[in-house]
Amino acid sequence: MPRIFHFADLHLSAAPAEHEYSLSTLTALCKMAREAKADLLTIGGDLFNTFEDIAPLRKTVGEILRSCDAPAFFLPGNHESLRQIRGQKLEQFNLGEHVEFLSEGPATFLQREFGGHSLQIVAVPHSSDYAALSEWKAPAPPRGLRIALAHGIVAGMAYSGPDEEKDAPAGVLEAAHFARWECQLALLGHIHAGREQTIDGVRCAYPGSARVWRRGESGPREALLIDWQGREFSLQRIAIAAAGQYRTVETNILPEGNDFDCSALSWEPEDTVEIRWNGMVESDDRLDALERKLRETAPPARRIDFTRDRDRCLVAADVVQLPSAVEFLRLWQQGFEQLGGESNAETIADWRRARALGLKALHDNKVS
């Protein structure tokens, strides 16, 4: 039974911060395809982050794709035309004879045989306007499995997540086209979260982005594996472990403001981690010190970023500007000094906790 290995939205980048990570994910994808004994690799667009990334990466990318031991179909996405150089085209960058560009619009029809099983593909590269598809006709009748390979937003497929890209918008596709062409399956790219839905009798599937590309892309990154025989097929999702996940971790600053709770600091080395501070510190310098300490003591991660939300992480120097805070601190200090030298560590910690909670209440209610 033949197999297709499908992924999309890898966004290979020549930028120093993303270069190694993005290429290592492609290497992992090709290893997965090889171990799954895939007969065909399909790439649903945005293999490269921008047109400018193609030239410096094309040789390495071609060599990595060759390691799949299977031919590859590469369908351009909206990012392949982002920052495109005038007079240059995607097709001039040869990735090797094992990689076939499917860039001709509005659509291209292909037919291939794999071990006596026929596969027909209607390839729809990215376009800002898919109106021309209304006049395009696919050969009939279907023979074997017929799939659509497309990059864009399929109307009616729900999505909630990071905002869609404003610098490289994609057009809206109608699943009715896939149905009119008698496709049983549409393998898609552009939406960065995994999505599946049957529309007009066509199973439409987005694998989601193949790596963490932007803030908030939570959940495992996935590829699709399709087995087919005749016109019947099965589809399964496979996690791309090497791509890691985007994890948001809430980390509490201890009442003293000099340390933090380590219990939530758990993730994998491949993950991208966003730390959100909760609590109070004396100053931004103290918060800088806590961030340095966390980087030194936390488990390794591909990347650790910090979010300084002033509603969650208060800086005492900001809060004490409220007149009510000045009086609160005067009374707190008076009581704290009356504890005397006999106070135990637990009592002192309780007082410091009360100080932090009181200042936070004053801040939240903006009591003047």
N, C-alpha and C positions, 0 to 999 in steps of 0.2 A: 504494500500500500504506500503510494508516494506521500511525501511530506513537504509542506511549505513552512518556512520559518520567517515570521514577519515582525519587524519592529519599525519605529518611527521616532522622529523628533529627538535625535541624539545630540544635535547642535555641536558638532565637533568644532573646537576653537583653537586658534593658534596663540591666543592670549596666554601669557605665562601662568596665570592663576588657574586656568582651565585645561591647558594643553595636555598635561600628563593624565589627568583624571578622565577627560573625554576619550582619549585614545585607548586608555586601559579598559574602558567600558566597551568600546568597539571590539577589542581583542577578546574580552569575555563573551560578548555576543557571538562572535564567530566560533569560539570554542563550544558554546552551547549548541549552535547549529550543527557543528561537526559531530558532537557526541549524540545528538538526536538523529543523526544520519538524514539530515534534510536534503531533499533533492533540489530545492530552489530557495533562494533567499530573496525576499521582497522588502524594499525599503520605502516606507510611505511618506517620504519628504522630510525636509529639514535635517538631512544628514550633516550638513555644515551650518554653522551659526550665521555666517554671512558669505556673500560671494567672495569677499576679500580673503576668507580663510581657505578657499579651495586650492589656490596655487601653492602656498607653503606646505599644505598637508597632503596633496593628491598622491604623491609617490608612496608615502607611508600608508595612507588609507588603502591604496590599491593592493599593497603587499599584505595588509591585514585581511582584506576581503578575500584574497586568494586562499587564505588558510582555511576557509569554510569548506573547501573541497566540493563546492556547488556553485553553479552560475547565480548571478545576482541581477535583479531588476531594480534600478534606481529611478524612482519617480521624484522629480523636483518639487519642493515645497515653496512656501512664500519666502523663506529665509535664503534660499539659493539665489534669489534675485535682489536681496537686500544689499545695498551698497554696490550694486553691479557696475562694473567699469564700462563706460561707453565703448561700443565696438567689440566687446568680448562676449562670448557665449559659454554656457556651461559645457557644451559638447566638445569644446576645444581642449578640455582638461581630461585626458585619457586616463582612466583608472585601471585599464587592463582589459584584455579581450574577454575576461570572465564577467565583466560588469557592463550591462546594457542600459543606456540612458533611455527613459521613456518620457521625452520632453515635448513631443509634438502635440499641439493642441488642435481642436479642443479635446480630442481623444484619439487613442491608438488601439487597434485590435491586434492581438497576437494569439498564436496557437502553438502549443508545444506538446510533445509526447514524452511521458516518463514511464518507462517499463510497461508500455502498452496502454497506459491510462492517459486520456486526453485532458489537457488543461487549456481553457480559453480565458484570456485576460483582456478586459477593457480598461486601459490606463488613462486616467484623467489627471494631468499635471495641474499644479496650482494656477489659478487665474483669479483676478479680482472680480470677474464677471463671467458666470457660466452660461449666459444666455444662449450661446452658440450650440450648446449641447442639445437644445430642443430640435435642431435640424439634423443632428448627427445620428446615424443609424448603424447598429451593429449587425453583422451577418447573422442570418437565421437559416436553419434552426440550430440551437445549441448542441454541441457534441461534447460529451463528458461534462466535467465541472466548469462552469463559467463564473468568473469572479470579476468584480470591479476593484481596481486599485486606484485610490483617489486621495487627494490632499485638500482639505477644506472643512467647513462646518456643515454637517448634515442637519437640515432643518428638522426640528422636533426632538433632537437628542439633548436631553437635559444635561446641564453642566453647572457646577458650583465650585469655585476655587479662585486662584489668583486671577486678577483682571486679564482680559485678553490683550494681546499686544497692540499698541497704538502705532508703533513705527513700521510694522509689517502686517497689516490686516489681511485676513484671508476671506475669500468669497464664500457665499452660502450655497450649498449643494442640495438638490432635491432628490430624495431617495426614489422618487417616481422614475427618474432616468434609469436607475439600476434595474428597476422592475421592468421597464419597457425594453431594456436590452436582454431580459430573461436571465439576469444574474441570480445565483442563489446566495452569494456571499459578497460583502463589500469589506475589503481590508483598507483601513483608513489611517490618516495622519493629520495632525494639527492640534487636536485637543490633547492637553498634557495629562489628563486623568483617564484611566481605563474606563471605557464605556461600551456597552453592548445593548442593542435594541433591534427587534425585528419590525421593519417598516415596509408596508406593501409587499409582504412575503419575502423580503430580503433581509438576511441577518447582517447588520451593520456593526462592525467592531473596531474600536480604537484601542490600541495597546497602551496608550499614554506615553509620556516622554520616557526615553530609554535611560535617562540619567536625571539627577536633580539639577535643573537648569535655573530655577529661580526660587525665591523665598515662598514658602508655603506649600510646595508640592509634596504633600505628605503621602504616606503609604508606600508600599514596595513598588519599585519600577519593574515593568513587565514586558515580555515579548509574547507573541502568539505562535502556537504550533498547530498546524492544520493537517489532518490526515484525510485523504479522500480516495474514493473508489467509485468510478462511474460519475453519477451526479450526487452521490451521498458524501457527506463530510462530517467530521467532528472537529471541535476547536477547544483547545485548552490554553490557559494562561500559565506562564512560567516566570517566576520571580528572577530578576537579574541581581543576584546577591552582590556582585562586585560594584554595582552602582550605588549601593547604600540607600538610605532614606533621609528625608528631611524631618528632624525631630525638634519639637518645641518643648523645652524643659523649664518648669517653674522652680526657681531656687530661692529659698528663704534666707534672708540675712538674719543672723542671730541678734537678740536684743542689744547686746553690747556693741554691735555694729562693726566688730573686728573679725568676724568669721561668718561662715554660712553652713547651712544644712547640706551634707553630702549625700543624703539617702536617695535623692532623685537623679544623681549623676550616673546614669547607666545607658550605654549605647554601644554600637558596633564601630570598629575602626573606620569603616567605609562611610559612615553617616556624616551628614551636614547637620550641625546642632545650633539652635538658637536658644540662648540662655535669657530668661526673663526674670529679673530680680524682683523680689517682694521684700519690703521692710524699709529700714531707715539707716542712713549713714550720716556721719558728721559733715562730710564734704565730698566733692567730686574726686579729690585726690584719694580719699579713703576707698571710694568705689573703684578707682583705677587699680589700687593695690589689691582689692579683692579679685578683680578680673585677672590680674597677673597670677595670683595664687591659684585660682581655679584652673588656669591653663597649665600650671605646673603640676597640679595634683590630680586632675580629672583623668579619666580613661582617654586614650588616644582617639582622635576623630579626624576625618578628612579636613574638617573646617569647623571652628567654633566662633560664632558671632554673639554679640551681646545687645540686648534691647534695654534702653534706659527710659522706661515709661514713668514719668513723674507722678502719675496717679497710683502706681504700684510701688515705685522705689522713691522714697522721699529723701531729700537732702535737708538735714536739720537747719543748715544755714539759710535755706529758703523759707522754712516754716516759721522760724523765730522772728521773722519780720512782722508777723501778725501781733498786734498789741495783746490779744488774749494769750498768745503763746509766751510772751514775756512774763506775764503774771503767773501763768501755769508753771513755768520753769523756776520762777522765784520760790513758789510754794513747794515745788518738788525738791529743789536744792535744800531748802530749809528742813524738810522732813528727812531727806537723805543724810544730812549732817547729824541729825539727832540719833541716827542708828548707833553711832559710836563704833568703837573698834572691836566690840564683841560680836558683831553681826556675822552670821555664817554666809558662805558663798551663795546658798540658795536664796536667802533673803535679799542679798544685794542684786542677784539676777532678777528677782521679782520686781524690785524697784526700777531697775533699768528697763524691764519689759513694760512696766506701767508708764514710764517716761515716753517710750516709743509709741505705745498705743494712744496715749493722750495727745501727743503731737499729731499723730495721724488723724485722730478724730477732729482736732481743730482744723487741720488742713482740709479734710473731706467736707466739713460743714462750713468752711471759710468763716469761722466765728471771729468777729473783730472785737 
